[in-house]
Amino acid sequence: MSYRISCDVGGTFTDFALVDEHNNLHTHKVPSTPEDPGSAILKGVEELAKRFSLSSEEFISKTDMFLHGTTIATNAVTQRKTVKTGFITNKHFEYIFSFRVWSKEETYNPRLEEPKPFIPRYLTLGVAENEDESLNEDEVREAIRTLKGYKVEAVGVCLLRSYLDSSHEKKIAEIVSDEWPEVAKTVSCEIQPTVGECYRVHATALNASLIPIMKKYLVQLQEKLRSQGLKREVLTATSTAGVVYAREAANKPVFTIGSGPSIAPLTGLFYGEKAGWRNVIVTDMGGTSFDVSMVTNGEIKMAQQGWVAGYPTGISSVEIMSLGAGGGSIAWLDPGKMLKVGPQSAGAVPGPVCYNQGGREPTVTDANVLLGYLNPDYFLGGRKKLSLPMAEEAIKDTIAQPLNLDTVDAAHGIFTITNQNMVAGIEEISIARGIDPRQYLLVAAGGAGPIHAGRLAQTLGMKSVLIPRSAGTFCALGLANSDIKRSSAWSFITRSDECDLHRVNQMFKEREAMIIKELESDGIARDNIRLERWVEARYPLQIWVALRNPVPSGTLSEKDILQMVNSFHKKYENIYTYCMPDSPVEFVTWGVTGVGLIPRVTLREQPLRGENPAVAKKGGRMVYFHEEKCRVKTTIYDGATLTNGMKIEGPGIIEDPFTTIVIFPQSQVTVNEYGNYYMTTS
């Protein structure tokens, strides 16, 4: 027996998906341990092992692939807990971290504070590149001595023209290694050798500041798992919906920022295609946040620049919109007694009030317990008991009494405002861009997501909702289906009417050979390597616009360039409603991604059992529905007993061990051939 284990470490829960050699899927969930994320991973592994009557050592020794997604890098930046980092750049550009090429978060707020530079001015030192194009090495050594005196733990290096010639950056790296071999260092030419110095310096600084943290975490995790018998290196998720080996993630941790949520659209497409959809809006509502993403015609939307805590990562990533609207999001009143929900979260500790772990502020989960959507005796499949009286008291004291409301009405207010926040997020990535969400399938995931999904769909006019059987461990399953990815990007600015095809072809040939070699060293056979090319283009004289377009494989010809130009015009018109077909196109940044394909997890089809769900009924309870303006007796169904073909008319509730599905009035759920829940609304 061999196993593939994937785990997704979230802010509130750590989710697991396990696939055995017979392609049977097993899921599990344990509370996260923010102070030591590895502890939750080891606890989850131990509990999974018990299912197979094995010790942790026996279980791990039979594991041939261990994948994991982590928020270590993201949390370190958002909480400003990165290590003290120094920076070396060009002389007279020491204020580079104070420059902004992006707009204010609140354009019309004159009191908005300017964000603090990621690296302060006194730790940003300039060195001269002389007129004869030589590097002033004496200034480099002096800068290193100065940073040593400030006791920094990492050093970043970014020179303005290194995307054209990286020799000076590499020379500085050599000097740093000679003068200070133990310090962590990053040079921009090894992270993101592209135009746009503001983005490039942030990518370099973020990476340098995260190396000691990420390396310590991954080394400890690897050692703990290896001591229990793991023979293979741990694979870690990246922000491009792929995975890399831990050694790569430790040296380039900036690519792991936002890595967990990036798996969601990949997983949503996996389930959507099984249901016949390639246009998918994916929502993932966990304990801390609500993440929404979009897939159009089977293509996952990529953002050219990622963001974290108000800083650009400088790294292309899967486009995810994250909102503070999770199950642990706190309900509160502003000075004008307006009810608000989030973005503050109770997290895993102390958690919602109903957890009885010391929480005092009411949350979305507390509201869902009071409304009857959550069963206090069946949370996490009955492994954790929730306190209804404590949830009721917290909502009554904090929200209901100050607003002179009934406690149930106050709970429904929390539920409704949370839904409106999530609807606004979905509208921003769809309607605000001219996309009609009614033409998409809504895939609802996360432990809390299926409670709200039906109401979101009704509000948006979406008729179809798919809730995976593994919704509560959604991204963990997606990780098990993630490929190993290696990417390379470089800037070479050339116009379509005077394109240096020889140079472009030579660059692609060199980069593709490098990526193939790296993937083969990762153990991927050449037949399982797929290469994807792209280029970011704009019209001449444009600065901020750069649209990503595919590049044909093989040796490029004039015909291929014409195809790329036509593709750019079409994409530009789709976004901006017009294009300039007589204008040449300027190609700016080129890239290639190597995908090392790993065996897919497949879903087993179930035999048809008929439409009657009576066998799955497990009782009833009083549940609040807005349509009824009160609590009504509602039938509760056991998700584990529901099988292919069974239909449930709303109102009703389906309870799975790691999620709960609320079927609102005027809605219907059918179990499809893969055991997933297909909801239709009206």
N, C-alpha and C positions, 0 to 999 in steps of 0.2 A: 504494500500500500504506500502511495506517495501523495503528498499534499501540496497545494499552492495556497499560501496564506496572504491575504492583503488586509491592511488595517489603515483606517483613516482617523487621525487624531484630531478631534474637534475641541472647541472650547468647553463643551459640557460633557459630551460622551466620546468614547473611542470605539469606533465601529469595526467589525471584523467580517470578512467573507472568506470562506474556505471552500476549495474545490478539490474533491478527491479524484483518484485515477479513473473512477467510473463516471466522472462529470456530475456527481451529485453536489449540490450547492448547500452549504450550511452557513448560517449567519449568527452573529453574536454581538453583544453590546455591553460595555462596562463604563462606569463613570470615569471621566478624565481626571488626571492628577496634574494640574497645571504646574505645581512646584517641581515635579519630576515626571514628565510625560512618559518616559520609558517604563515607569512602574505600572501604569495602566496597560501598556502593551504586554508586559510579562504576565500580569494578572489575567488578561484576556486569553493569552496563550495557554495558561494553566487551566482555565475553565473550559476551553475548547478541548484540551487533551482529555479531560475527565469524560467528555461525551463519548470518546472512543476507548474508555477504560485504559488510558495510557498515562504514564508520567510525562511531565513536561519534556524531559530529556528524550524519551522514546519518541514522543510526538514530533519534536523539532528535528530529530535526526532523520525522520522520514519526509521532511519538507524539502522539496527541490527548488522552490522559488518563494521568497519572502519579499513582498512589496509594501511600501508604506508611504502615506502622505502625512506631512507634518506642518504645523503652524509656527514652528520655532522661529524661523526667519521673520515671518510677518509680525509675530508678537514682539520680537526684539526691537523692531523698528517702531511700531506703533506705541510701544511703551517706553521708547527711548532708552533701551537697555543694551544697545550695541556697545562694543568696546571703544575706548578712547582711540581715535584714529587721526593720524597726521596725513597731510597731502602735499604732493609736489607737482607744480604746474609751471607754466611759463611766467617769467618775470613780467610784472605789471598786470598780471591777470589773477592776482591773489584774492580778489573779491568775487571770483567766479561763482561761489555758492550763494552769493547775494543776488545774482542775476536771475530774472524770471522771463521765460518765453511763453508762459501760459497765463491765462486770465485769473482774476481773483475768484475764489470759491463763491463769494457773494458780491456780485458786481456793484451793487448799489448800496453797500454797507460802508459808510465812511469810517466807521469805528473798528472795522475789521483789522485785527493785528497782523502785521507782516510776519510770515512764518520765519522762525529762526533758521539760519543757514545750517545745513546738515553737519558741516564741519566748520567750526568757528574760524574767524580770520587769523587768529594767532597761531593756529595749527596748519594754516595753508601757506606754504612757502614757495617762492618763485625762483627759478633758475634760468640762466640765459642760454638761448640758442644763438650763437654768434653769426655775424654776417657771412662768414665763410662756411656757414652751415655746420660748424663744429659745436659740440656741447661743452659748456664750461663745467668740467668735472670737479673743479675745486669748490664751486658753489653747491654742487650736488652733495659732496661730502660734508660741507658746512651745514647744509639743510638737514642731513641725517643726524649730525651731532646735536643740532638744535632740537629735533624731535625726540631724540634720546633723552635730552634733558627734561622734556615735558612728560616723559614716561608713557608714551603712547604704546599701544599693543598691536597696532596695525598701521600700514602705510599704503596709500593709494598713489598712483602716478598716472597723470594724463596730460599730454602735451597737445597743443591745438591742432597741429598738422600731422599727428601720428597716424591718422587713417590713410595718409598718402605715403608716409615713410616712418616705419616704426623703429628704426635703428636706434634713435636717441632714447626712446622709452626702454628698449631692451638693455641698453647700456646702463641706464639708471638702475634697472632691476639688478644687474650684475653688481653694481657698486653697493646697493643695499644689502645684497647677499654677502658681499665681502665684509662690509662694515658692521653688519647687524644680522647675522644668519638666522637668529631665532625669531625675528619679528615676522608676522604675517604680512604679505604684500600682494598687491594686485596692480597690473598695468592695463590700461584701457585697450591696447591692441590685442590682448588675449581675451577680453570680455565682449567688447562691442566696437570694432574698428570702423565706425560709420560717422558721417557728417552730423553736425549738431553738437557742439561742445558742451552745452548745458546738460543735455540728456546723458552724454557720454561720461561726464565727470561724476554725475550722480550714480550711474551704474557702477563705476569704478569704486567710488567711496562706499556705497552700500555693500558691495561685495567684500571689500577689505575689512569693513567693520563687523561683518558677520562670520568671517572665516574662523576665528577662534571659538566662537559660540557653537557654530554648526559642526565643526570638526570634533569638538569635545563631546557633543551629544551623539553624533553618529558613531564615533569610535567606541563610546561606552555601550551604545545599543548593540553594535556589532559584536563586541567582546562578550556581552551578556548572552546573546543568542548563540554565539559560537561555543561558549562554555557549556551550553545545554545541547550541543550537537549539530548546530546549523553548519552545513558544509559550504553553502554558497554565500556570496556577498549580497547584502541587503540592497534592494532597488528602491529608489526614492522618487516621488512624483515631482514634476516640474510644472511651470506655468504654461507650458505648451501642450498640455494633455498627454504627455508622455512620461517615461521614467528613465532615470540614469542610475548607474551604480553609485553606491555611497561615496566612493572616493572622488567621483566627479562632483557630486553635490557638495561635498565638504570643501572643495577648492573653488567652486562657483555657486555659492549659496544664493546669490541674487536671483538665480533662475528658479529657486524654490519658493519665492515670494508669491503668495496666492495660489500655490500649487494644488491644495486640496479642492477648492471649488472648481478649478479648471477641468477636473475630470467629469463634472456634472453633464455638460452638453454631449460629451462623447458617450456617456451612459444613456442619456436621454435619446440620442439617435439610435443606439443599439436597440432599445425597447420600441422606439417609434417605428423603425423599419419592420420590426416583427408584426406591427399592427397595420402596416401599409402606409405609413406617413414618413415623409422626408422633410417636411416643414414642422418644426417642433420648438415650442417654448418650454424651457426646463426651469422648474422652481425647486429649490432645496431649502426647506425650513427646518433648522435644527434648534438647539437650545439657545444659541447666541445670536445667530444672524439668519437673514433670508437672502439667498443668492438666486439671481435670475439670469438666464442666458438664452441664446437663440441659435437655431440651426435652420438654414434656408437652403432648400434643394440639396440636402445632405452635406452642406458645407458649414463648418463651425466658424463663427465670426471671430476674427482675430483683431485685437487692438494693437496698433503699432507702438504704443507706449503704455506700459503699465504704470500704476500709481499705488503708493502706499503711504499713509499718514501725511498726505499733502505733498509728497516728494515724487518726482518721476523716477521710475526704475530704469528707464532707458532701454528696456527689454520688451520685445514683442511678446504678447501673451494672449491667451484666450480671453475674450471680452466677457467679463462678469460684472454685474451690478450687485453690490452687497449693501443691504440695509440692516439697521439695528432693529429687526423685527423677528426675533426668535421666540421660542417658548419661554425663555428666561428674561425676555425684555420687560422692563419695569414700567408700570403704570404710575403716573404722577400728575399733579395739578400745577400749572404755571401760576404766576402771581395774579393773573386775571381769572383764575379758577377754570381754565380751559383744560380738558382732559387730554393728556399726551401719553404716548406709549413709545418707549425707547428713546434714544439708542442705547441708554445704559442697560446693562444686563446683570442679572444675579449670578450668571455663570454656573459652574459646577459647584462652587463653594461661595456663599452658603446655599445657593440655589433658590428656587421658588419657596414661598412660605410653606406650601403644602408638603415640601420635602421633610419638614421638621428638622432642619439642620442649622437653625439659627437665623434664617432669612426673616426680614420684617416688612419688606416692601412688596406689594402685590405684583404679580407678573401675569403674562398671557396664559401660562399653564394654570395658575390659580383660577383665572376666569373660566378656562375650559373645564376645570373640575367642577366649579360651581354651576355651570350651565348644563352639566350632565354629559358633556361630550367625552370626557375621560373617566374611566372607571378607577376609582381610588384603590381598588383591590387587585387591579390587573395591570398596573404600570410595569413596564419591562417584563411582561408576561407573568406578573405576580411576584417578581423578585423584590419589588420595592412597593411599600404601602404609602399612599398619599393621605394627607389629613384634610378632609373636607371642612371640618369646623375651623381649622386654622386659616384656610384659604378664605372662607366666608368672613371671618373676623377681620382679616387684613384688608379686604376690599371694602367692608363696611366702614371701618375706622378711617381709612386713607382716602377713599373715593366717594362712597355712597353718602355718608353723613355730611361732609362738607358741601356736597352738591344737592343735598336734600332729595336723594334718589333711593328707590328700593335697591337692595343689594344685588338682586338678579339683574335689574336694569343697568346698574353700574357695571356688572360683569359683561353684559352684552355690549355696553358702550366700549369697553376695552377690546372686545372681540371685533367689533365693527371698525374701530379706528385702526387696529392692526391690519385688517383686511384692506382698508383704504390706502394705507401706506404701501402695502404690497402691490395693489392695483396700480398705484402711481409709478412704481418701479417697472412693472411690466409695460405700462403705456410709454414710459420714457425710451425703452429699447425697441418699441414697435411703432405705435401711433405717431410719436414725435419724429419718426424717420420715414413716415409715409407708408408704413407696413400695417396691414389689417390683421390683428391677432385672431380674428374669427376664421381666418384661413389656415390656422395652425392648430396642431394638437398640443394640449397642455399636459406635460408630464410632471406630475406632482410627487415630490420625494421629500425625504427627511422625516424624522420621527414625528414632528408636529405638522408637516405640510398637508397630509391628506385630511386633517380636520378642517382646514380652511379652503381646500382646493375647489370644492363644489361651489362655494360662495364666490370665489374669485372668478370662476368660469361664468357664473350667472351674471355678475356685474359687467364683465367684459364682452358678453354675448358669445362666448366660446361654447360650442356645442359638444365637444369631445374632450374627455380627460382620461389619461391613462395613469393608473397608480400601480407601480410595480409591486409584486409580492414582497420584494426586498427593499421597499421604500425607506425603511428605517436604517438601512445600511447601504444606501444607494451608491455613494462614492467609493465605498470599500469594494463593492462588486465591480465598479468601473475600473478601479485600479487593477483588478485581476485580468481585465481585458485590455490593458494599456500596453502599447508597444514601446520599445527602447528607441529614443530619439536623440540624434546628434545634429546640431545646426551650425551653420557658418554664414556670416553676413559681412559684406564689405561695400564700401562706397567707391564708385567710379562713375563720374558724371559725364554723360555723353548724350547727344541728341540723335533722334531716330533718322534724321536726314544726313547725318555724318558719323554714323556709329562705327566704331573701331571693332569690327566683328572678330578679327583675329585675337585682339586682347581679351574681349569678352569670353570667347570660346576657350582661350587658354586659362583664364581664371576659373571658369566652371570645371575644366578638366582637372586642375590642381586641387580645388576644394573638394570635388566629388571623390577623387582618389584618396584624399586625407580622411574624409568621413567614412568611406568604405573600409579603410584600414582600421579606423577606430572601432567601428561596429564589429568587424571580424575579430578584433582583440577582445570584444565583449562576449564572444562566443556565438555570434550570429552568422549563419552560413550565407554565402553570397546570393544564393537563390532566394533568400528571405529578406533581402535588403531592397527597399524601394526608395528612389530618390525623387524629391519634389523641389522644383525650381520656382523662384519668384523674383519680381523686381518691383521697387517702389518708383512710381513715375509721376510727372506733373507737366504742366505746360511751361514753356520758357518764361522766365521772369517771375514765376510764382515762387513763394518761399515756404508757406506753411502747408500747402496741399501736397500730399504724396500718397497716391492710391496704390495698393498692392495688387499686382496682377500675376497670373501664372506665366511661366516661360517654358516653351517647348523643350523636350529632351533632345539629346544628340547635338550635332554640330549645327549651330544657328546659321541661317541664310537670310538674305534680304527678304525673302518671302515670309520667314518667321517673324522678322522685325515688323513687317506690315501687319501681320496677324496680331502682334502685341499692341501695335498702335490702335488698331480698330477695337480691340478689347478694352483699351484704356478709354477711348472716346465713349464707348457704350456704358462703361461703369461710371464715368464722370457724369454722363447725362442722367443715369438712374438716380444718382445722389443729388445732383445740383440742378436738374431739370433742363440743362442745356449742355452743349459741348462745342468745340471749335474744330470741326473735321478737317479744315484746311491747314491747321497749325501742326507743326512737328511736335513731337513729345520728347521731353527730357527725362532720361533714365538716371536715377540718382543712386539708389542702394540696391545691390543684388544679393541674393541669398539662395542657399540650398539646404534642405533638411533631409537627413537620412533617417529612414524608418526601419528599424529592425523588428520584423514581424514575429510575434510570439503566438503560440496556439491559443485560439479563442475558447472562452467558456460558451457553451451552447445551452439553450433552453430546451427542456424536454416537453414534448406535446403530451397533453393529458387526454385520456379517452372521454368522450361526451357522456355526461351522467344525467342529463335532463335539466329542465328549468326550475323545478321546485326546490327552494332552499330550506325547506322545513327541517331537514335533518341537521342543519347548522344552527338552528335557534338555540340560544343559551339563556333565554330569559328576557327581561325587560326592565327599564327604569325610566324615571321622569327626566325628560330632556327639553330644554328651551329651544323653540323655533320662532323666529321673528314673524313668520307668516301666521302663527297661531296666537302671538302676543302673550304666550304663557308656556309653562312646562306641559308636555303631553307624554303619555305612556308610549314608549318607543321600543320596538323589538331590537334585541341585540343578537348579532350573529357571530359565530366562531369562525374566523378566517381560515383556520387550519382545516376545517371541515368542508368549506366551500370548494367546489370543483367545476371543471369546464362545463359551461352552458347554463349554470344556475343564475337566476335573475332576482334582483331585489328592488322593489319600488320604494322610493322615499316617502315618508321619513323612515330612517333606519340607521343603525350603526354596526360597522364591522370591526371586530377587535382582533388584531394580530399581536404577537408578542412585542413587536417593536414599533408599532404604529397603530393609529385608530383612524378609520374612515367614516366621516359623517356624510350620510346621504340625505340631503335636504329635500323638502317637498318639491315636486315637479322635476325630480331627478331619478335616474335609474342606473343601477350597476349590474353589469354582466361579467361573469368570470370567463376569460377567453381561454383559448386552447393551451396557453402557456401558464395558466394559473394566475395571471395578472387581472386587475380590476379595470374594466372599461366603463367609464361613467358617461352618460349622456344627460344633458341639461336642457331645460326649455324655459 
